[in-house]
Amino acid sequence: MEFRKEVRREVLTNELSQRAACRKYGSGWHALKKILAHAEPAGYRLR
């Protein structure tokens, strides 16, 4: 949870670009887009 807050803070305050955040944290582009779009991680769904 702290990881998501740190990434969102750095990118949304323009301390770090999205591309640089992907490199720094080793996450993929799609994962970063999800982190920026939603403050809380998605929950689980029962099938």
N, C-alpha and C positions, 0 to 999 in steps of 0.2 A: 504494500500500500504506500509506503514512504517513497518507493521508487517512482510510482506514478505521479505523486505530488511533486517530486523533485524535477522530473522530466517536464511536466506541465508548466511549472513555474519558470524554468529556464527558457522554454520555447515561447511561451505566451508573453513573457516580459522582454523578449528579443535579446536575451543574454546569449542565446545559442540558436543557430539556424536549425531547421528541421533535418537537413542533411548532416550537419555536424552532430546533432543529437543521435542520429542513427549510428554514426561512427563511434561516438563516445560510449554509448550504452550497448552497442552490439545488437541492436534490435533491427527488425526489418521495417520497411517503409509502411506496410499495411498495419503492423502492430502499432507503430507510432501514430498513424492516423486514428486508430481506435482509442488510443490513450488520450489524444487531444480532443476527440469528439465527446468522450464520456468521462466524467470525473470519477465515477465508481466503476469497478470492473463488472462485466456482465455476469449475471447469476447462472446457475445451472437450470436446465430444463429437463423434466421427466419425459420420457418417450411414451 
